[in-house]
Amino acid sequence: MKILSYAVLAGVLLGLSGCDDAMNKPKTESRTMIIGGVPVHDRDYKMIDSSVTARDQLKQ
């Protein structure tokens, strides 16, 4: 009976520690899209600031 209680206790502790994994995942700052079957992150495509674009056009 003593061995059975230790086995149940070990099973409960392992089960509780396994549930903690989903809560500790890091949060991503970007969305993932699928373009042409390949996952692409928003941070791969940065929009250029319009003031920078206007300044570059004035220089030319």
mmCIF file of the N, C-alpha and C atoms, coordinates in Angstrom:
data_MODEL
# 
_entry.id   MODEL 
# 
loop_
_atom_site.group_PDB 
_atom_site.id 
_atom_site.type_symbol 
_atom_site.label_atom_id 
_atom_site.label_alt_id 
_atom_site.label_comp_id 
_atom_site.label_asym_id 
_atom_site.label_entity_id 
_atom_site.label_seq_id 
_atom_site.pdbx_PDB_ins_code 
_atom_site.Cartn_x 
_atom_site.Cartn_y 
_atom_site.Cartn_z 
_atom_site.occupancy 
_atom_site.B_iso_or_equiv 
_atom_site.pdbx_formal_charge 
_atom_site.auth_seq_id 
_atom_site.auth_comp_id 
_atom_site.auth_asym_id 
_atom_site.auth_atom_id 
_atom_site.pdbx_PDB_model_num 
ATOM 1   N N  . MET A 1 1  ? 0.821  -1.191 0.000   1.00 0.00 ? 1  MET A N  1 
ATOM 2   C CA . MET A 1 1  ? 0.000  0.000  0.000   1.00 0.00 ? 1  MET A CA 1 
ATOM 3   C C  . MET A 1 1  ? 0.864  1.253  0.000   1.00 0.00 ? 1  MET A C  1 
ATOM 4   N N  . LYS A 1 2  ? 1.997  1.170  0.699   1.00 0.00 ? 2  LYS A N  1 
ATOM 5   C CA . LYS A 1 2  ? 2.891  2.324  0.777   1.00 0.00 ? 2  LYS A CA 1 
ATOM 6   C C  . LYS A 1 2  ? 3.508  2.620  -0.596  1.00 0.00 ? 2  LYS A C  1 
ATOM 7   N N  . ILE A 1 3  ? 3.862  1.581  -1.325  1.00 0.00 ? 3  ILE A N  1 
ATOM 8   C CA . ILE A 1 3  ? 4.454  1.755  -2.656  1.00 0.00 ? 3  ILE A CA 1 
ATOM 9   C C  . ILE A 1 3  ? 3.414  2.345  -3.615  1.00 0.00 ? 3  ILE A C  1 
ATOM 10  N N  . LEU A 1 4  ? 2.174  1.891  -3.485  1.00 0.00 ? 4  LEU A N  1 
ATOM 11  C CA . LEU A 1 4  ? 1.104  2.402  -4.340  1.00 0.00 ? 4  LEU A CA 1 
ATOM 12  C C  . LEU A 1 4  ? 0.866  3.891  -4.094  1.00 0.00 ? 4  LEU A C  1 
ATOM 13  N N  . SER A 1 5  ? 0.901  4.310  -2.841  1.00 0.00 ? 5  SER A N  1 
ATOM 14  C CA . SER A 1 5  ? 0.690  5.731  -2.543  1.00 0.00 ? 5  SER A CA 1 
ATOM 15  C C  . SER A 1 5  ? 1.837  6.579  -3.090  1.00 0.00 ? 5  SER A C  1 
ATOM 16  N N  . TYR A 1 6  ? 3.061  6.069  -3.032  1.00 0.00 ? 6  TYR A N  1 
ATOM 17  C CA . TYR A 1 6  ? 4.196  6.801  -3.614  1.00 0.00 ? 6  TYR A CA 1 
ATOM 18  C C  . TYR A 1 6  ? 4.065  6.886  -5.137  1.00 0.00 ? 6  TYR A C  1 
ATOM 19  N N  . ALA A 1 7  ? 3.597  5.821  -5.753  1.00 0.00 ? 7  ALA A N  1 
ATOM 20  C CA . ALA A 1 7  ? 3.423  5.815  -7.205  1.00 0.00 ? 7  ALA A CA 1 
ATOM 21  C C  . ALA A 1 7  ? 2.333  6.803  -7.619  1.00 0.00 ? 7  ALA A C  1 
ATOM 22  N N  . VAL A 1 8  ? 1.240  6.847  -6.877  1.00 0.00 ? 8  VAL A N  1 
ATOM 23  C CA . VAL A 1 8  ? 0.159  7.788  -7.180  1.00 0.00 ? 8  VAL A CA 1 
ATOM 24  C C  . VAL A 1 8  ? 0.637  9.216  -6.972  1.00 0.00 ? 8  VAL A C  1 
ATOM 25  N N  . LEU A 1 9  ? 1.373  9.460  -5.894  1.00 0.00 ? 9  LEU A N  1 
ATOM 26  C CA . LEU A 1 9  ? 1.907  10.793 -5.620  1.00 0.00 ? 9  LEU A CA 1 
ATOM 27  C C  . LEU A 1 9  ? 2.859  11.237 -6.732  1.00 0.00 ? 9  LEU A C  1 
ATOM 28  N N  . ALA A 1 10 ? 3.729  10.337 -7.182  1.00 0.00 ? 10 ALA A N  1 
ATOM 29  C CA . ALA A 1 10 ? 4.654  10.665 -8.270  1.00 0.00 ? 10 ALA A CA 1 
ATOM 30  C C  . ALA A 1 10 ? 3.882  10.960 -9.557  1.00 0.00 ? 10 ALA A C  1 
ATOM 31  N N  . GLY A 1 11 ? 2.838  10.196 -9.829  1.00 0.00 ? 11 GLY A N  1 
ATOM 32  C CA . GLY A 1 11 ? 2.030  10.430 -11.024 1.00 0.00 ? 11 GLY A CA 1 
ATOM 33  C C  . GLY A 1 11 ? 1.319  11.770 -10.985 1.00 0.00 ? 11 GLY A C  1 
ATOM 34  N N  . VAL A 1 12 ? 0.797  12.136 -9.823  1.00 0.00 ? 12 VAL A N  1 
ATOM 35  C CA . VAL A 1 12 ? 0.117  13.426 -9.681  1.00 0.00 ? 12 VAL A CA 1 
ATOM 36  C C  . VAL A 1 12 ? 1.110  14.567 -9.851  1.00 0.00 ? 12 VAL A C  1 
ATOM 37  N N  . LEU A 1 13 ? 2.279  14.459 -9.256  1.00 0.00 ? 13 LEU A N  1 
ATOM 38  C CA . LEU A 1 13 ? 3.288  15.518 -9.380  1.00 0.00 ? 13 LEU A CA 1 
ATOM 39  C C  . LEU A 1 13 ? 3.765  15.671 -10.821 1.00 0.00 ? 13 LEU A C  1 
ATOM 40  N N  . LEU A 1 14 ? 3.971  14.568 -11.510 1.00 0.00 ? 14 LEU A N  1 
ATOM 41  C CA . LEU A 1 14 ? 4.373  14.644 -12.920 1.00 0.00 ? 14 LEU A CA 1 
ATOM 42  C C  . LEU A 1 14 ? 3.259  15.241 -13.774 1.00 0.00 ? 14 LEU A C  1 
ATOM 43  N N  . GLY A 1 15 ? 2.020  14.898 -13.465 1.00 0.00 ? 15 GLY A N  1 
ATOM 44  C CA . GLY A 1 15 ? 0.891  15.446 -14.212 1.00 0.00 ? 15 GLY A CA 1 
ATOM 45  C C  . GLY A 1 15 ? 0.746  16.941 -14.009 1.00 0.00 ? 15 GLY A C  1 
ATOM 46  N N  . LEU A 1 16 ? 0.956  17.404 -12.788 1.00 0.00 ? 16 LEU A N  1 
ATOM 47  C CA . LEU A 1 16 ? 0.847  18.837 -12.516 1.00 0.00 ? 16 LEU A CA 1 
ATOM 48  C C  . LEU A 1 16 ? 1.990  19.622 -13.138 1.00 0.00 ? 16 LEU A C  1 
ATOM 49  N N  . SER A 1 17 ? 3.173  19.054 -13.161 1.00 0.00 ? 17 SER A N  1 
ATOM 50  C CA . SER A 1 17 ? 4.304  19.770 -13.764 1.00 0.00 ? 17 SER A CA 1 
ATOM 51  C C  . SER A 1 17 ? 4.168  19.808 -15.285 1.00 0.00 ? 17 SER A C  1 
ATOM 52  N N  . GLY A 1 18 ? 3.515  18.828 -15.881 1.00 0.00 ? 18 GLY A N  1 
ATOM 53  C CA . GLY A 1 18 ? 3.289  18.822 -17.321 1.00 0.00 ? 18 GLY A CA 1 
ATOM 54  C C  . GLY A 1 18 ? 2.275  19.870 -17.748 1.00 0.00 ? 18 GLY A C  1 
ATOM 55  N N  . CYS A 1 19 ? 1.333  20.213 -16.888 1.00 0.00 ? 19 CYS A N  1 
ATOM 56  C CA . CYS A 1 19 ? 0.319  21.223 -17.211 1.00 0.00 ? 19 CYS A CA 1 
ATOM 57  C C  . CYS A 1 19 ? 0.909  22.630 -17.221 1.00 0.00 ? 19 CYS A C  1 
ATOM 58  N N  . ASP A 1 20 ? 2.028  22.823 -16.571 1.00 0.00 ? 20 ASP A N  1 
ATOM 59  C CA . ASP A 1 20 ? 2.644  24.143 -16.466 1.00 0.00 ? 20 ASP A CA 1 
ATOM 60  C C  . ASP A 1 20 ? 3.294  24.574 -17.781 1.00 0.00 ? 20 ASP A C  1 
ATOM 61  N N  . ASP A 1 21 ? 3.559  23.653 -18.691 1.00 0.00 ? 21 ASP A N  1 
ATOM 62  C CA . ASP A 1 21 ? 4.282  23.962 -19.924 1.00 0.00 ? 21 ASP A CA 1 
ATOM 63  C C  . ASP A 1 21 ? 3.518  24.938 -20.820 1.00 0.00 ? 21 ASP A C  1 
ATOM 64  N N  . ALA A 1 22 ? 2.226  24.789 -20.944 1.00 0.00 ? 22 ALA A N  1 
ATOM 65  C CA . ALA A 1 22 ? 1.447  25.650 -21.850 1.00 0.00 ? 22 ALA A CA 1 
ATOM 66  C C  . ALA A 1 22 ? 1.394  27.091 -21.354 1.00 0.00 ? 22 ALA A C  1 
ATOM 67  N N  . MET A 1 23 ? 1.490  27.301 -20.062 1.00 0.00 ? 23 MET A N  1 
ATOM 68  C CA . MET A 1 23 ? 1.391  28.659 -19.530 1.00 0.00 ? 23 MET A CA 1 
ATOM 69  C C  . MET A 1 23 ? 2.712  29.413 -19.620 1.00 0.00 ? 23 MET A C  1 
ATOM 70  N N  . ASN A 1 24 ? 3.824  28.721 -19.742 1.00 0.00 ? 24 ASN A N  1 
ATOM 71  C CA . ASN A 1 24 ? 5.131  29.373 -19.727 1.00 0.00 ? 24 ASN A CA 1 
ATOM 72  C C  . ASN A 1 24 ? 5.721  29.598 -21.114 1.00 0.00 ? 24 ASN A C  1 
ATOM 73  N N  . LYS A 1 25 ? 4.946  29.424 -22.159 1.00 0.00 ? 25 LYS A N  1 
ATOM 74  C CA . LYS A 1 25 ? 5.477  29.636 -23.504 1.00 0.00 ? 25 LYS A CA 1 
ATOM 75  C C  . LYS A 1 25 ? 5.673  31.125 -23.753 1.00 0.00 ? 25 LYS A C  1 
ATOM 76  N N  . PRO A 1 26 ? 6.748  31.505 -24.432 1.00 0.00 ? 26 PRO A N  1 
ATOM 77  C CA . PRO A 1 26 ? 6.981  32.933 -24.691 1.00 0.00 ? 26 PRO A CA 1 
ATOM 78  C C  . PRO A 1 26 ? 5.948  33.494 -25.658 1.00 0.00 ? 26 PRO A C  1 
ATOM 79  N N  . LYS A 1 27 ? 5.572  34.718 -25.430 1.00 0.00 ? 27 LYS A N  1 
ATOM 80  C CA . LYS A 1 27 ? 4.608  35.386 -26.301 1.00 0.00 ? 27 LYS A CA 1 
ATOM 81  C C  . LYS A 1 27 ? 5.359  35.990 -27.490 1.00 0.00 ? 27 LYS A C  1 
ATOM 82  N N  . THR A 1 28 ? 4.832  35.795 -28.675 1.00 0.00 ? 28 THR A N  1 
ATOM 83  C CA . THR A 1 28 ? 5.476  36.354 -29.860 1.00 0.00 ? 28 THR A CA 1 
ATOM 84  C C  . THR A 1 28 ? 4.913  37.738 -30.132 1.00 0.00 ? 28 THR A C  1 
ATOM 85  N N  . GLU A 1 29 ? 5.742  38.601 -30.646 1.00 0.00 ? 29 GLU A N  1 
ATOM 86  C CA . GLU A 1 29 ? 5.343  39.976 -30.944 1.00 0.00 ? 29 GLU A CA 1 
ATOM 87  C C  . GLU A 1 29 ? 4.856  40.129 -32.377 1.00 0.00 ? 29 GLU A C  1 
ATOM 88  N N  . SER A 1 30 ? 4.923  39.074 -33.156 1.00 0.00 ? 30 SER A N  1 
ATOM 89  C CA . SER A 1 30 ? 4.525  39.189 -34.558 1.00 0.00 ? 30 SER A CA 1 
ATOM 90  C C  . SER A 1 30 ? 3.528  38.087 -34.903 1.00 0.00 ? 30 SER A C  1 
ATOM 91  N N  . ARG A 1 31 ? 2.765  38.340 -35.949 1.00 0.00 ? 31 ARG A N  1 
ATOM 92  C CA . ARG A 1 31 ? 1.820  37.337 -36.431 1.00 0.00 ? 31 ARG A CA 1 
ATOM 93  C C  . ARG A 1 31 ? 2.523  36.477 -37.468 1.00 0.00 ? 31 ARG A C  1 
ATOM 94  N N  . THR A 1 32 ? 2.075  35.258 -37.595 1.00 0.00 ? 32 THR A N  1 
ATOM 95  C CA . THR A 1 32 ? 2.602  34.378 -38.625 1.00 0.00 ? 32 THR A CA 1 
ATOM 96  C C  . THR A 1 32 ? 1.546  34.225 -39.712 1.00 0.00 ? 32 THR A C  1 
ATOM 97  N N  . MET A 1 33 ? 1.942  34.491 -40.940 1.00 0.00 ? 33 MET A N  1 
ATOM 98  C CA . MET A 1 33 ? 1.049  34.314 -42.081 1.00 0.00 ? 33 MET A CA 1 
ATOM 99  C C  . MET A 1 33 ? 1.628  33.203 -42.946 1.00 0.00 ? 33 MET A C  1 
ATOM 100 N N  . ILE A 1 34 ? 0.807  32.633 -43.776 1.00 0.00 ? 34 ILE A N  1 
ATOM 101 C CA . ILE A 1 34 ? 1.287  31.619 -44.710 1.00 0.00 ? 34 ILE A CA 1 
ATOM 102 C C  . ILE A 1 34 ? 1.137  32.186 -46.112 1.00 0.00 ? 34 ILE A C  1 
ATOM 103 N N  . ILE A 1 35 ? 2.271  32.390 -46.777 1.00 0.00 ? 35 ILE A N  1 
ATOM 104 C CA . ILE A 1 35 ? 2.291  32.923 -48.137 1.00 0.00 ? 35 ILE A CA 1 
ATOM 105 C C  . ILE A 1 35 ? 2.920  31.863 -49.029 1.00 0.00 ? 35 ILE A C  1 
ATOM 106 N N  . GLY A 1 36 ? 2.158  31.363 -49.950 1.00 0.00 ? 36 GLY A N  1 
ATOM 107 C CA . GLY A 1 36 ? 2.674  30.349 -50.869 1.00 0.00 ? 36 GLY A CA 1 
ATOM 108 C C  . GLY A 1 36 ? 3.070  29.063 -50.176 1.00 0.00 ? 36 GLY A C  1 
ATOM 109 N N  . GLY A 1 37 ? 2.395  28.737 -49.067 1.00 0.00 ? 37 GLY A N  1 
ATOM 110 C CA . GLY A 1 37 ? 2.690  27.501 -48.358 1.00 0.00 ? 37 GLY A CA 1 
ATOM 111 C C  . GLY A 1 37 ? 3.868  27.599 -47.414 1.00 0.00 ? 37 GLY A C  1 
ATOM 112 N N  . VAL A 1 38 ? 4.477  28.786 -47.289 1.00 0.00 ? 38 VAL A N  1 
ATOM 113 C CA . VAL A 1 38 ? 5.637  28.970 -46.413 1.00 0.00 ? 38 VAL A CA 1 
ATOM 114 C C  . VAL A 1 38 ? 5.253  29.941 -45.303 1.00 0.00 ? 38 VAL A C  1 
ATOM 115 N N  . PRO A 1 39 ? 5.468  29.583 -44.023 1.00 0.00 ? 39 PRO A N  1 
ATOM 116 C CA . PRO A 1 39 ? 5.143  30.527 -42.951 1.00 0.00 ? 39 PRO A CA 1 
ATOM 117 C C  . PRO A 1 39 ? 6.052  31.748 -42.982 1.00 0.00 ? 39 PRO A C  1 
ATOM 118 N N  . VAL A 1 40 ? 5.452  32.933 -42.888 1.00 0.00 ? 40 VAL A N  1 
ATOM 119 C CA . VAL A 1 40 ? 6.187  34.197 -42.947 1.00 0.00 ? 40 VAL A CA 1 
ATOM 120 C C  . VAL A 1 40 ? 5.758  35.031 -41.746 1.00 0.00 ? 40 VAL A C  1 
ATOM 121 N N  . HIS A 1 41 ? 6.708  35.667 -41.083 1.00 0.00 ? 41 HIS A N  1 
ATOM 122 C CA . HIS A 1 41 ? 6.408  36.498 -39.922 1.00 0.00 ? 41 HIS A CA 1 
ATOM 123 C C  . HIS A 1 41 ? 6.292  37.958 -40.346 1.00 0.00 ? 41 HIS A C  1 
ATOM 124 N N  . ASP A 1 42 ? 5.469  38.729 -39.633 1.00 0.00 ? 42 ASP A N  1 
ATOM 125 C CA . ASP A 1 42 ? 5.294  40.152 -39.935 1.00 0.00 ? 42 ASP A CA 1 
ATOM 126 C C  . ASP A 1 42 ? 6.606  40.910 -39.844 1.00 0.00 ? 42 ASP A C  1 
ATOM 127 N N  . ARG A 1 43 ? 7.475  40.500 -38.939 1.00 0.00 ? 43 ARG A N  1 
ATOM 128 C CA . ARG A 1 43 ? 8.714  41.255 -38.756 1.00 0.00 ? 43 ARG A CA 1 
ATOM 129 C C  . ARG A 1 43 ? 9.668  41.082 -39.943 1.00 0.00 ? 43 ARG A C  1 
ATOM 130 N N  . ASP A 1 44 ? 9.402  40.107 -40.818 1.00 0.00 ? 44 ASP A N  1 
ATOM 131 C CA . ASP A 1 44 ? 10.226 39.944 -42.015 1.00 0.00 ? 44 ASP A CA 1 
ATOM 132 C C  . ASP A 1 44 ? 9.970  41.056 -43.028 1.00 0.00 ? 44 ASP A C  1 
ATOM 133 N N  . TYR A 1 45 ? 8.799  41.673 -42.962 1.00 0.00 ? 45 TYR A N  1 
ATOM 134 C CA . TYR A 1 45 ? 8.434  42.736 -43.887 1.00 0.00 ? 45 TYR A CA 1 
ATOM 135 C C  . TYR A 1 45 ? 8.191  44.006 -43.090 1.00 0.00 ? 45 TYR A C  1 
ATOM 136 N N  . LYS A 1 46 ? 9.100  44.948 -43.160 1.00 0.00 ? 46 LYS A N  1 
ATOM 137 C CA . LYS A 1 46 ? 8.947  46.205 -42.429 1.00 0.00 ? 46 LYS A CA 1 
ATOM 138 C C  . LYS A 1 46 ? 8.513  47.287 -43.403 1.00 0.00 ? 46 LYS A C  1 
ATOM 139 N N  . MET A 1 47 ? 7.531  48.073 -42.992 1.00 0.00 ? 47 MET A N  1 
ATOM 140 C CA . MET A 1 47 ? 7.069  49.188 -43.808 1.00 0.00 ? 47 MET A CA 1 
ATOM 141 C C  . MET A 1 47 ? 8.039  50.352 -43.635 1.00 0.00 ? 47 MET A C  1 
ATOM 142 N N  . ILE A 1 48 ? 8.403  50.985 -44.726 1.00 0.00 ? 48 ILE A N  1 
ATOM 143 C CA . ILE A 1 48 ? 9.314  52.123 -44.678 1.00 0.00 ? 48 ILE A CA 1 
ATOM 144 C C  . ILE A 1 48 ? 8.529  53.349 -44.250 1.00 0.00 ? 48 ILE A C  1 
ATOM 145 N N  . ASP A 1 49 ? 9.107  54.136 -43.369 1.00 0.00 ? 49 ASP A N  1 
ATOM 146 C CA . ASP A 1 49 ? 8.462  55.355 -42.893 1.00 0.00 ? 49 ASP A CA 1 
ATOM 147 C C  . ASP A 1 49 ? 8.274  56.317 -44.063 1.00 0.00 ? 49 ASP A C  1 
ATOM 148 N N  . SER A 1 50 ? 7.102  56.932 -44.165 1.00 0.00 ? 50 SER A N  1 
ATOM 149 C CA . SER A 1 50 ? 6.800  57.797 -45.308 1.00 0.00 ? 50 SER A CA 1 
ATOM 150 C C  . SER A 1 50 ? 7.684  59.037 -45.327 1.00 0.00 ? 50 SER A C  1 
ATOM 151 N N  . SER A 1 51 ? 8.108  59.545 -44.159 1.00 0.00 ? 51 SER A N  1 
ATOM 152 C CA . SER A 1 51 ? 8.982  60.720 -44.146 1.00 0.00 ? 51 SER A CA 1 
ATOM 153 C C  . SER A 1 51 ? 10.369 60.371 -44.688 1.00 0.00 ? 51 SER A C  1 
ATOM 154 N N  . VAL A 1 52 ? 10.838 59.165 -44.414 1.00 0.00 ? 52 VAL A N  1 
ATOM 155 C CA . VAL A 1 52 ? 12.130 58.737 -44.950 1.00 0.00 ? 52 VAL A CA 1 
ATOM 156 C C  . VAL A 1 52 ? 12.035 58.603 -46.463 1.00 0.00 ? 52 VAL A C  1 
ATOM 157 N N  . THR A 1 53 ? 10.950 58.071 -46.959 1.00 0.00 ? 53 THR A N  1 
ATOM 158 C CA . THR A 1 53 ? 10.763 57.912 -48.393 1.00 0.00 ? 53 THR A CA 1 
ATOM 159 C C  . THR A 1 53 ? 10.705 59.270 -49.080 1.00 0.00 ? 53 THR A C  1 
ATOM 160 N N  . ALA A 1 54 ? 10.007 60.227 -48.495 1.00 0.00 ? 54 ALA A N  1 
ATOM 161 C CA . ALA A 1 54 ? 9.904  61.562 -49.085 1.00 0.00 ? 54 ALA A CA 1 
ATOM 162 C C  . ALA A 1 54 ? 11.271 62.241 -49.117 1.00 0.00 ? 54 ALA A C  1 
ATOM 163 N N  . ARG A 1 55 ? 12.055 62.094 -48.056 1.00 0.00 ? 55 ARG A N  1 
ATOM 164 C CA . ARG A 1 55 ? 13.392 62.699 -48.032 1.00 0.00 ? 55 ARG A CA 1 
ATOM 165 C C  . ARG A 1 55 ? 14.287 62.087 -49.105 1.00 0.00 ? 55 ARG A C  1 
ATOM 166 N N  . ASP A 1 56 ? 14.204 60.784 -49.284 1.00 0.00 ? 56 ASP A N  1 
ATOM 167 C CA . ASP A 1 56 ? 15.013 60.127 -50.309 1.00 0.00 ? 56 ASP A CA 1 
ATOM 168 C C  . ASP A 1 56 ? 14.617 60.587 -51.707 1.00 0.00 ? 56 ASP A C  1 
ATOM 169 N N  . GLN A 1 57 ? 13.345 60.823 -51.945 1.00 0.00 ? 57 GLN A N  1 
ATOM 170 C CA . GLN A 1 57 ? 12.898 61.276 -53.258 1.00 0.00 ? 57 GLN A CA 1 
ATOM 171 C C  . GLN A 1 57 ? 13.346 62.709 -53.523 1.00 0.00 ? 57 GLN A C  1 
ATOM 172 N N  . LEU A 1 58 ? 13.413 63.547 -52.483 1.00 0.00 ? 58 LEU A N  1 
ATOM 173 C CA . LEU A 1 58 ? 13.860 64.928 -52.661 1.00 0.00 ? 58 LEU A CA 1 
ATOM 174 C C  . LEU A 1 58 ? 15.350 64.995 -52.981 1.00 0.00 ? 58 LEU A C  1 
ATOM 175 N N  . LYS A 1 59 ? 16.133 64.052 -52.471 1.00 0.00 ? 59 LYS A N  1 
ATOM 176 C CA . LYS A 1 59 ? 17.579 64.042 -52.730 1.00 0.00 ? 59 LYS A CA 1 
ATOM 177 C C  . LYS A 1 59 ? 17.873 63.718 -54.188 1.00 0.00 ? 59 LYS A C  1 
ATOM 178 N N  . GLN A 1 60 ? 17.011 62.940 -54.818 1.00 0.00 ? 60 GLN A N  1 
ATOM 179 C CA . GLN A 1 60 ? 17.286 62.510 -56.197 1.00 0.00 ? 60 GLN A CA 1 
ATOM 180 C C  . GLN A 1 60 ? 16.866 63.541 -57.127 1.00 0.00 ? 60 GLN A C  1 
# 
